[in-house]
Amino acid sequence: MAVERIASRDNLRVKDARAVRDGRIEGRVLVEGVRLAEDALASGIKVVTAFAVSGFGTSDREAKLLRAINDREIEVVECTANVFDSIADTRSPQGIILIAERPREAALDEIDPACGVYLYLDRISDPSNLGAVMRTAEAAGVAAIFISKGSTDPFSPKALRASMGSAFRVRTVGGVEFTAFSEKCRASNIRTVGAALGAADDIYIYDWSAPSALIIGSEAAGLSDEIIQQLDATVEIPMNGEVESLNLAVSAAVILFEAKRQRTIK
């Protein structure tokens, strides 16, 4: 395919790419870096444009990626290093950025008790933490992730990088009110189980073989009283010493893999 070459940071297409990066163009996501670009192409999401820094494609891996982009007839825009850096979200960019359509999100109507464990995240503000949880959720076999209003965007550049491509593979939906989620779970015979300090059960006693949805709150505040009152059960991670809580991603990993262990052996 023909390659457009851009040397000005004020080029309209460059400005649009920065707007996508900053979340100002609805329905578009910015995918940065070789690994994420490979994952995006493998996932089948629609890529609109590829921005490559001048000289990209010298290594075998880069050349293979460019061939895959060309095979899909994706337009390639070649940029000077100065222009490319103005689009990138990282300090040391790897020379390739894709502008893609936002992946199709899951829906409440798709909840099925036969699919296993679901995950609901409430008011998660840190994109790196959210991405790490998404990566953990994929590894633990979570059926889908639902994210509350007021949380960070799971498809922001930072969240995508932290997810290591999991965001392209795990069914995800944002902007979900907990009450609507809880009602759907109840109608589907899925128990809502919140992670909370001082809970009635610890995660090793709770029976995760039953259809369940794990509810985890924000890094700073945890779950609100309003949400806790709507839950079917609460669990906590038993810990030694004087440690009161764990990092969000670590907590999610401990609980989800215990759920996976129980569902595997039963």
Secondary structure, 3 states (H helix, E strand, C coil): CCEEEECCCCCHHHHHHHHHHCCCCCCEEEEECHHHHHHHHHHCCCEEEEEEECCCCCCHHHHHHHHHHHHCCCEEEEECHHHHHHHCCCCCCCCEEEEEECCCCCCHHHCCHHHCCEEEECCCCCHHHHHHHHHHHHHCCCCCEEECCCCCCCCCHHHHHHHCCHHHCCCEECCCCHHHHHHHHHHCCCEEEEECCCCCEECCCCCCCCCEEEEECECCCECCHHHHCCCCEEEECCCCCCCCCCCHHHHHHHHHHHHHHHHHHC
